[in-house]
Amino acid sequence: MTFKPRLWEPIAWILSAGNVVAAWFAARTGAETWHAMTHAVLAASFALWALHLRRLRNQAEPDAFMVERLHEIEARFAEFDQLHDVEARVAELEERLDFVERALVDARAREQLPPKD
């Protein structure tokens, strides 16, 4: 079972708020200063822990924009891989076009020659 900061962060905030309220009640009587101070320290500790959990959660979850951008970059790299195949096909088509042009020039030159007797 893995530790889940997303689950524990609200629990830490609730514990912090509960200890703030408990510190207020304990300090109200005036006779329980150590009790009130203990709740205040616990409230601060739980608040710091909640902030730490938020930082952990934000580091663990990638930003949706960054994930989308990463997929876009991967798609472009895939297009670059296909670019070599396209270049080879264009070169082959250029060779064929040159052959057809030479054949047409030869055919037209033959038509212009006088017939052999």
C-alpha positions as CSV (number, residue, x, y, z in Angstrom):
1,M,0.0,0.0,0.0
2,T,1.5,3.4,-1.0
3,F,1.3,6.6,0.9
4,K,-1.2,9.0,-0.7
5,P,-0.6,12.7,0.0
6,R,-3.9,13.6,-1.7
7,L,-5.8,11.6,1.0
8,W,-3.8,12.8,4.0
9,E,-3.6,16.5,3.2
10,P,-7.3,17.3,4.2
11,I,-6.9,15.1,7.3
12,A,-3.9,17.1,8.4
13,W,-5.8,20.4,7.8
14,I,-8.7,19.1,9.9
15,L,-6.4,18.1,12.7
16,S,-4.7,21.5,12.6
17,A,-8.0,23.3,12.8
18,G,-9.2,21.0,15.6
19,N,-6.1,21.8,17.6
20,V,-6.5,25.5,17.1
21,V,-10.0,25.3,18.5
22,A,-8.8,23.1,21.4
23,A,-5.9,25.6,22.1
24,W,-8.5,28.4,22.3
25,F,-10.7,26.5,24.7
26,A,-7.7,25.5,26.9
27,A,-6.3,29.0,27.0
28,R,-9.8,30.5,27.8
29,T,-9.7,29.1,31.4
30,G,-6.2,30.5,32.0
31,A,-5.2,27.7,34.3
32,E,-4.2,25.3,31.6
33,T,-1.4,27.2,29.7
34,W,0.7,24.1,29.1
35,H,-2.4,22.3,27.7
36,A,-3.1,25.3,25.4
37,M,0.5,25.5,24.3
38,T,0.5,21.8,23.5
39,H,-2.5,22.2,21.2
40,A,-1.0,25.3,19.6
41,V,2.2,23.4,18.8
42,L,0.2,20.4,17.5
43,A,-1.9,22.8,15.3
44,A,1.3,24.4,13.8
45,S,2.8,20.9,13.3
46,F,-0.2,19.6,11.5
47,A,-0.4,22.7,9.3
48,L,3.3,22.3,8.3
49,W,2.7,18.7,7.5
50,A,-0.3,19.6,5.4
51,L,1.8,22.1,3.4
52,H,4.5,19.4,3.0
53,L,1.9,17.0,1.7
54,R,0.6,19.6,-0.8
55,R,4.1,20.1,-2.1
56,L,4.5,16.3,-2.5
57,R,1.2,16.0,-4.3
58,N,2.1,18.8,-6.7
59,Q,5.4,17.2,-7.5
60,A,3.8,13.8,-8.0
61,E,1.0,15.0,-10.4
62,P,2.3,16.3,-13.7
63,D,0.7,19.4,-15.0
64,A,-2.0,18.6,-17.7
65,F,-0.5,21.3,-20.0
66,M,3.0,19.6,-19.8
67,V,1.5,16.2,-20.5
68,E,-0.3,17.5,-23.6
69,R,2.9,19.3,-24.7
70,L,4.9,16.1,-24.3
71,H,2.5,14.1,-26.4
72,E,2.7,16.8,-29.1
73,I,6.5,16.7,-29.1
74,E,6.5,12.9,-29.3
75,A,4.1,13.1,-32.3
76,R,6.4,15.5,-34.1
77,F,9.4,13.2,-33.5
78,A,7.4,10.4,-35.1
79,E,6.8,12.7,-38.1
80,F,10.6,13.3,-38.4
81,D,11.1,9.6,-38.4
82,Q,8.8,9.3,-41.4
83,L,10.6,12.3,-43.2
84,H,13.4,10.1,-44.3
85,D,11.0,7.8,-46.1
86,V,9.3,10.7,-47.8
87,E,12.7,12.1,-49.0
88,A,13.5,8.7,-50.6
89,R,10.2,8.6,-52.3
90,V,10.6,12.2,-53.7
91,A,14.1,11.3,-55.0
92,E,12.7,8.2,-56.8
93,L,9.8,10.3,-58.3
94,E,12.4,12.9,-59.5
95,E,14.3,10.1,-61.3
96,R,11.2,8.8,-62.9
97,L,10.1,12.3,-64.0
98,D,13.6,12.9,-65.6
99,F,13.3,9.5,-67.4
100,V,9.8,10.4,-68.8
101,E,11.0,13.9,-69.9
102,R,14.0,12.3,-71.7
103,A,11.7,9.8,-73.3
104,L,9.3,12.5,-74.5
105,V,12.2,14.6,-75.9
106,D,13.5,11.5,-77.8
107,A,10.0,10.8,-79.1
108,R,9.5,14.3,-80.4
109,A,13.0,14.3,-82.0
110,R,12.1,11.1,-83.8
111,E,8.9,12.7,-85.2
112,Q,10.8,15.6,-86.6
113,L,13.4,13.4,-88.5
114,P,12.6,12.7,-92.1
115,P,11.6,9.1,-92.8
116,K,14.4,6.7,-93.9
117,D,14.3,5.5,-97.5
